[in-house]
Amino acid sequence: MKRRIIILVLLAMQIVYSQTKNKTADALFDKMYYIEAAKSYELSVKNGDASKETLQRLGDAHYFNTQMQRASEWYKKLLEEYPDEVSAEYYFRYAQSLQGIQNYELAKKWMKSFSEKQKSTDSRAENFSLKTVTIEDIKKIKPQFLLENLDINSAYSDFGPMFYKGDLVYSTTIDSSYLKTAKYGWNDQPYLNMQRGKISPAQSNVTFKERFGKEITTQYHEACVAFSADENTIYFTRNNYNGKLKRDSKGVNNLKIYSAKAVENNGTVRWENIQELPFNSDNYSVGQPSVSKDGKKLYFVSDMPGTIGSTDIFVVDILGEDQYSNPKNLGEKINTSGREMFPYITDKALYFASDGFLGLGGLDVFESRLNDGIFDSPNNLGAPLNSSMDDFGYIVNEQSNKGFVCSNRKTGKGDDDIYSFERSCTQSIEGYVFDAISNAKIPGAIVALKSNNQEIEETVSKMDGKFEFTENILCGTPYTIEASKENYTPSSKAISTSENSGISEVPIGLDPALVERRDGILKIKIGIIFFDLDKSDIRYDAAIELNKVVLLMTQYSSVVIKIESHTDSRADDQYNLELSDRRAKATRDYIISQGITPERIESAIGYGETQLINNCANGVPCTDTQHQMNRRSEFIITKM
């Protein structure tokens, strides 16, 4: 979690801290010297100070330094001692710290408590309510990634990778030879600077190549870079420093994005004309740039006014000549009341890290696919890419499905490590079966997945109508899904899975067995209704068929129909028209007599021989069977 503050100083915290009795510890905490602050607060507790303020700061000192075991212990004590006095934010942090030590069962309890306690305007309350997505759902995501720890990783922090001229530029706290080493009080590590590494032919490893960007290096943090489409402009994150460290009215040194231009001389690149971007401010932080592939948009992270949560992702248009549009917040589909960070934009998707959506713990990496310029709802990319710790800084070559991601998981070499990954394309197919007339979900339907007419898998829809196929499903492949259940007409739907990993959602509607679809028209399917010669009275055998119409309309109380009666071409045209109309209205009257309200029958009209369904018109010789096809009554569903 250190990156959340080292790289974007999250001082716009949702909690206003009160001072404790330990002024020395408070001073260390306010300077973000969390290691020393934690030691001092723990000494206060040993000396009998178990106040709410001390326990809060003690838990936070470990939480901000990603010491989740210790953080969870102190948050537990805090919530046991002051359950009604602390803000909902501490319920959230306790749940996060429990996830960080993989105590997911207890974390679920505190997520629900946070959701119940937090105000409804906090999007995390809904995201962590476990009503729609649970931790189990995320843990069940099919693994898509093969990760490998890189040779360049050190015992300290290495993160913030970005592609550059076929190499990798990244941030590191390895001591730099450019400047006398200074250490950052937060985690007692050197300040961040940048290096360049050579990516192996298999794109699975990186080896050190050279120091990067001597001209833009200061004695403070430089990290998280992006490059213009032609790679002649660099955008980088730095402390608010231009020969002198600047602070806001609260004494906070915020972060800014700077740009510089490449000047090449005899194959050597120097970065000159260093400028800070116009939407920077001394009063808030701006950082973590990412440039769209066409070079027209710059995405970044900030806690500027208009931020939904602690930090949000924003975008500006790159207008040229060092001009930019006003920043635009990406909105509530992407940004939450938590922290959204480390954006990486491609032609196909936005990748970013967040702790505002439900995840496995700390920051998780999410993917939001881009469709017609609109971002889809973000999807958690699951384990092993994500872990119980912080996972962030995802970049990818979508042609090869290979890239790099950062994590401070316990199996790494140091604090933050960079991992290479290869993403396999995995698919699952899920959906639900529903009644096409009432939209009610249908349990117990048999659902089969087929490819080239060969059945691959069969399942049964659950009580909520849902079904799922997960085994041996290929990307970019056509499939057919068939669903059936007693008293319904079987239905099938052809789909083709995406070329990218994901879930294909397939709802399948089943028509009741008494309903048939022809050319987009719904009709109630019954047998032939017979009338005596020159009569319109409803016979006993006709009533049996009409009772099927009554049954369906009783089962589906919203159904409205119109009745159409037809004759064959024998007898006089006008006679047939009048006879069919009498029969249509007699049919209507019978249905009403069985308890169906009149307004549910839109019309009852006879059409005589004007709508023959074969060639048996006047004067055309036809058999009785052929004429019989035209003697019919139709019950067309007009509303459902």
N, C-alpha and C positions, 0 to 999 in steps of 0.2 A: 504493500500500500504506500510505500514511500514515494513512488513515482507520482502519486496523485498530488503530492505537495512539492516534491523536488522539482518536477517539471511544470506543474501549474499550481502555484501556491494557493492552496484552498483555504484562504483565510476568511472567506465569506461563509463561515461555518453556520450551521443552523442552530447552534447553541451559543448563548452568551455566557462566557465563563465568569464565575465569581472567584475572587481571590481566596486563597487558603491562608492559614496561619504561617505557613512555611514560605516566607518571602523569597528565599534563595531558590527554592524549587519552582516557584511561580515565575521568577525571572528566567530561569533555564527553559521552562515550558514555553513562555512567550517568545523566546528566541528560537524555539523549535529544536532545542538541544535535548531531545527526548530520552536518550540513554541516561544522561546525568540527572535529568529531572525525575525519572522513574526511581532511581536509587535514592534520591532525596525524599521523595514522597513515601517510599516504603519505610524509610527511617522514621518519618512522622507517624506512620501507622504503628510501628513498633513502640513508639513513645506515647501511644494512647489516642492519637488523632484519627478517628474513623468517621469524620464528617462527610457529608454528601459531596462537598466540593473536592475534598482530597481523594475520595474513592473515584470520582468521575475523572479527575486529571490523571490519576494513577492508571486507570484502565485505558484512557486515551493515549497516554505516553507509550504504552505497549502496543496499542491498536495501530497508531500512526507509524510505528516502527515494525509492523508486521509480526509482532511477537504474540501470536494468537492464543497460545496456551496461557500465557500470563494475563493477557487482556481478558480472556474469558473468566479466569479466576477472580479478578477484581470486579468485573461487571456483575458476576454472580453475587458477590458480597454486596455490591451497591444496590442491586434490585431486591435482594433479601431484606436489606436494612431500610430502604427508602422506596418501596414499590409504587407509592402514589405520588411521590414528590418529584421524581425524575421525569424528564420529557420522554416522549415516545422514541426519540432518536436513540436513546440508550437501549431500548428494547431491540431496535434495528441493529445496533452495533454488537450487542450480545449475540444475536442470532448469526450475524456475519462471523464473529469470532468462533462460534461453535461450528459453523461450516468450515472454517479454516483448519480446525482440528478433526474434521470429518465426523463430528457428532451430529449427523443429519436428523436423527429422530428428535433430539432435544431442540435442535435449531428450528424444526417445523413448529413446535409448540410456541416458541418465542416469535416466530414470524407471524403466526396468527394473532398473538398478543399485540404485536406492533400494529398489525392491520386494524385491529379493533380499537386501539388507543389513538392511532394517528388520525388527524383530520382528513376528511374525504378529499380535500384539494391536493393532497400528496399522492401522486400517481403510484408511489411504491406501495401504498396501502392496498390497492387493488392488485398490483403485480405480485405482492407477497401474501395475498389472502389464501392462496392454494385452491381457489375455487375452480379455476380452469386448467392451470398447469401446476404440477407438483414437482418436487425434487426427483421423485421416482420417474416421472416422465422424462426429465432431462438426463437422468442416469441411464435410461433405456435407449437414448439416441444411438443409433448404430455408429460405431467408430469409423471415422473417415480419414484419420490422419496417422501418419507414421512420423514420429519426431526423433531427431538426433541432436544431441548437445554438440556445440561447435568448439573447435580447437581454440578459438580466440577468447573464449570466456576465461575470466580471472576469478580471484577469490572475492572481488568486490562487485560493483554493478556494471553490467554491460547490457545495453538495450538500445532502443530507438533505431532499428535498421532501416536503410533506404537504398534502393537500387541507384547506381550511378555508373554510367559507361561500362556496363557489364560487371562492375564490382559492387561491393557493399560498403556503404558509409554507415558508421554506428557510433554511439556514445559510450564512453567508458570512464571509469574513475581510476584507471591505471595511471600512476604518476607520469606526468608529462615532462619532457626535457625542456620544453619551452620556458617554463616558469618554475619558480621555487614552489615546491608542493605546499599547498594549504589544505587544511581539512575542514570539512563541513560539519558543524556541530550536531546536525540532525542525527547522523548515523556514524560519525567519526570516520568518514571516508573522504578521499580527495575530491575536489570539485570535478565536474564533468567536462570532458573535452572529446574531440572526435578523431576517429581513425578510419583508415580505408583498408579493406580486406579483399583478397582474391577469392572469388567463388569457384569451387571445384567444378570440373566438367559435368559431374552428375548433379550439381547444385545441392549437394548434401552436406558440404563442409565449407568453411571459410578459414583462410590463413592470413595472418597479418601481412600487410603490404607496405604501408607507410602512414605516418601521421598525416592528418588531413586538416586543411584550412588554418594554417599558421596565422594568416593575416586576420582572421576573424576570432582568434583565440584571446581571451582575457583571463584574468585571475579568478573569474567566477564561472558560473555554469554556462556552457554552450551545448545544446543537445537538440535532438528531434528535428531533422532537416527534411526539406523537400526541394525538388528541382523543377524548373520550367520544362516544357515539352522538349525544347532544344538543348536542355541541360546547361545553358549559359547563364542562368540566374539561380542562385541558391536562396532558399528561405530557411532561416534557422531561429531557434528559440534561445534567448539569452536573458540573464538578469537585466533589470533596468539599469544599464550601465553604459555610459559614454564618457569614459575617462574618470567618471565619478559615480559612485553608487547612489541612486536616487530612491527616496522612500516617500510613501504617501503620508497623509496627516496622522495616521495611526502608527507610523514608524515601519510600515511594511514595505519591503522591496519586492515589487511585483515583477512579472515576466513580460517580455515583449517579443514580437517577431521582427526580425531584421532581414533585409535582402542585401545581396552583393552580386556583382557582375564578374564573370570569368574573363580574364585577360590572358591569352596564351602567347608565350614567347619561347621559341625553340623547344616546343613540346611540353613546357612547364606552365601550369595554370596557376595564376594568382587571382585571389578574390579581392576586388576593389570596389570603390563607390558604395561603401556600407551605409545603408539607410534604414531607419525604422519605419515600419508601415504606418500609414496615416490614421488607422483605427486603433492604434495602441493608446494607452493611457497610463499616467502615473498612479491612477486610482483603482485599477483592476488589472488582471493578468490576461495575456493573450499568448497562445503557444500551440505547439504540435501541428504544424502546417501539413497539408497534403494538396497537391495540384492535380486537377483532372487531366486525363490523357490528351485532351485537345488543347490544354494550356489556358483554358478560358475561365476556370473557376478555381478559387483557393478556399479550401475547407480548413477550419481551425477550431480550437477549443478556447473557451473564455468563461469568466464569471462576470462579464460586463452587465450593466443594467439591461433588463429584458430576459435574463437567464431564468429558465424554469426551475432548475435545481441548483446544486452547488456549482457544477460546471456543465455547460452545454456545448454542442457542436453548432458552429455557425458557418456561413459561406458568403463570399464576396465574388463579384465579377472582376476579373483582371482586365482592365480597360486599355493597358499599354501606357507607355510614357510615365511609369510609376504612379498610375492612377488606378483607383479601385472604387467599386460601388460601396454603398453603405452595407454593413453587415446584416445578414438575414438569419434569424434563428431557424433551424430545420424543423422546429415544431414538436408537438407532443407525441407524434408517432415514433420519433427517434429519441428525443430528450425526455428525461424523467425528473422527478424530484431528487434523484440521487446524482451520480457523477457519470457523465459520458465523456470519454477521453480517447486519444490516439486514433483519430479517423484515418482511414486509407480508402481513397476513392478509385474505382476502375470504371471501365465502360459498362460493366454489368452490375456492380453492387457497391455499397458502402459497407466497409468493415470497421468496427469500433469496439472499444472496451467499455463496460458499464457495470455498475453495482446497483443500478436502479431497476433492472429486470431480474426476475428470479434466476439464480444460477447455482453453481456448485460451491461458491465461496469467493470472497474478494471480488476482483474484477474478472469478468468473463468476456470472451470475444463473441460478438454477435455479427450476423450478416443480414443486411437489408438489400434485397434484390431491387434493381432499378428497371421499371417498366414504363416506357413512354414518358420519361422524365419524372416519374413519381416513385418514391421509395415505398417498398412493401413493409409490412410489419416485421420487425427484427426477429431472427431465429437464433437461438443459442446453438453454437456449433459443437457442443457436447465434448465429452472426454474422448481421447486423451489430450486434445488441444487445450481444453479447459480443465482446471483442477480445483482443489479446495483453497488454493492460494490465489495470487494475482496473475492473470494471464492477459496480455495486452500487446500492442505494437505489431499487429498482424500486417504483413505485406505479402503479395502473391503475384506471380506471373500466371495469369489465367490461361495462357496457351499451354503451358506445361503442367499446370496445377501444382507447382512447387513454389515455396516461399519461405518466409521466416517469421517467427513469433517469439515473444519474450515471456518469461515466467520466473517467479521466485520460489517455485516448488522445491520441496526439501531434497529432491534427488539431484539438484543442480550442483555446479561447482562452487558457486558463490552466492551473492545476494540476489541479483538479477542475472539471468543467463539468456542468451539468444539461442534458439533452436531452429534448425532447418526442418521443413516438413514436406511431405508429399501427400496431396489430398486425392484419395480415390473417389470415384463417383459411385455413390450408393443411393439407392432409392427405396422407398416404401410406398405402398398404396393403401390409403385408408378412406373411409367414407361412411355413409349410413344409408339404410334402406327406409323408404318412407312411402306412405299411402299417397298416391298421386292426386287423389281427390281431396282428402282431408288434411294432407301434410303431416299426419301423425306418424311417428317413428314406428317401424315394424320390427319387433323382436322375433327371433326364431326363423328368420329367412335363411335359406341355403344360398351362399354366395360362392361362386367359383371363379378362379382366375385362369384364363386360358391364353395360350400363345400358339398360333398356327393350328388352331382347333384342338390342341393338346392341353388337357387340364394340368395345371401346375400345382395348384393348391385349392383347397376347399375349406370354408369356415362357416360359422353360423352367426348371424347378427345378434348382438347383445340386447339387454333390456331397453337400452336407449337407441336401438337400431344400428349401432356402430359396428363396423367390421374393419379388419386390418390384415394386410399381407406384407410380410417383411423378408421372406426368404427367397434368395436367388432372383431378385428383380434387377434387371439391367437398366442402365441409363439409355435414353434415346431409342427405346424399343416399343413397338406397338403391342398392346394387350387387349383382350376382351374380358369384360367382367359380366357374369350372368348371375341374376338373382331370381329366386322363385320361392313361393310359399302357397300352401293350400288356400283356395278361394281367391287367389290372385292370378293374373296373367303374367307368366314369366317375362322378364325384360333383360336386355343386354345393352352394354355400352362399350364402344371402342374408344380406347385412349392411347396416347403415346407419352411415355415418361420423358422428363426433361433431360437435356444433355448434361445438366449439372446436378449435383447431389441435392436431394430434397424429398419432399413428400407430395405425391399426387393425390389430391382429394377428389373423390368420385361419389357424389350422391346419386342414388338410383331410385327412381320412383316406380312403384308397381300399381297397375290399375286393378281394381276389383274385377273378379272373373266376369261380372255382368256388364263390364264396360269394354268397349272396343274403340280403337283409334284408327281413323282412316283419313288420310290427307289432312291431318291436323285437326280433324273434327272428332269430338267425343260423342259416342252414342251408347245408349243402354241396349245391351245385346239380349234379345229374347227370341222365342220361336215365332212362327207365322201366326197371325191372328186371323181366324176364319170367321166370316160372316155368312149367314144364309143369303140365298139369292135375293137381290133387291132389298136387303134388310140392313139395318144398322144397329140392331140389338146385340148386346154383348152376350155371347154364348158361354156355356160353362167352360169349354176348352179354351176359349179366349181369355176368360177371367183368370185361369191358371197362369197364363203367360203374363197378363197385366199385373198380377200380384207380385211378380218379380220386380217390376218397375216400382211398385209401392214399397217393396222391401228395401230396395236400394235407396229410395228417397227418404225412407224412415231412418236408415242407418246413417245417411249423410244429409243432415238437416239443412245444409246450406245450398244443396243442389237445386237449380232451377232448370226446367226443360221446356222445349217446344215440341208439339206433336205434329207430325206430317203424315197424312194418309194418301195412298196412291192406288190407282187401278191399272188394269191392262188396257189395251187399245180397243178391245171388243166392246160393242155397244156405242151409242151416240156420245160424242165428245162432251156435250153439255150435261148429258145425263151422268156420265162418269164423274164430272167435276162436282156436281151436286151430291151424288151418292158418297163420294170420298169425303166431302166436307161433313156430311151427317155422321159418318163413321168416326171421323177425327174428334168431333165434339162429343159423341157418345163415349168414346174412349176417355176423353178428359173428364166427363161427368162420373164415370166409374172410378177413376183414380181419386177424385175428390171425395166420392162416397166412402172411400176406404180410409179417410182421415188426413189426406194431404191437403194443405190449405190452397185455395184457388190461386193466390198470388205466386205460387211456385210453379205454375204452368203458364209460361209466357204467352203461348198461343196454341191454338188447335185448328189447323187448316188442312183442307183437302185440296189436292192438286190434280186429281183425275189422272189422265194419261199424258200430262204435260211434261213429266220428268221420267220418262222411260229409261231403264238402265241397260237395255239392249236394243236391237234393231227391229223389234216386233211392233212396228207402227201400223197404222191403218193400211189394209190391203196387203200386208206382208205375211206370207204363210209361215206360221210358227206352231210348234207343238204346245200341248197344255203345260208341259214343264217350263218351256220358255216364257209363256205368258205368265205363269205363276211367279216368276222372278220379279215381275213388275207390280204384282198385287202385294203390297207391303205397307206396314206402318212403322215409322221411324220415331225414335225418342232421342232427340238431340240435346245434349247438356250445354246450356248457354252460360251458366254460372256455377261456380263450385264453392 
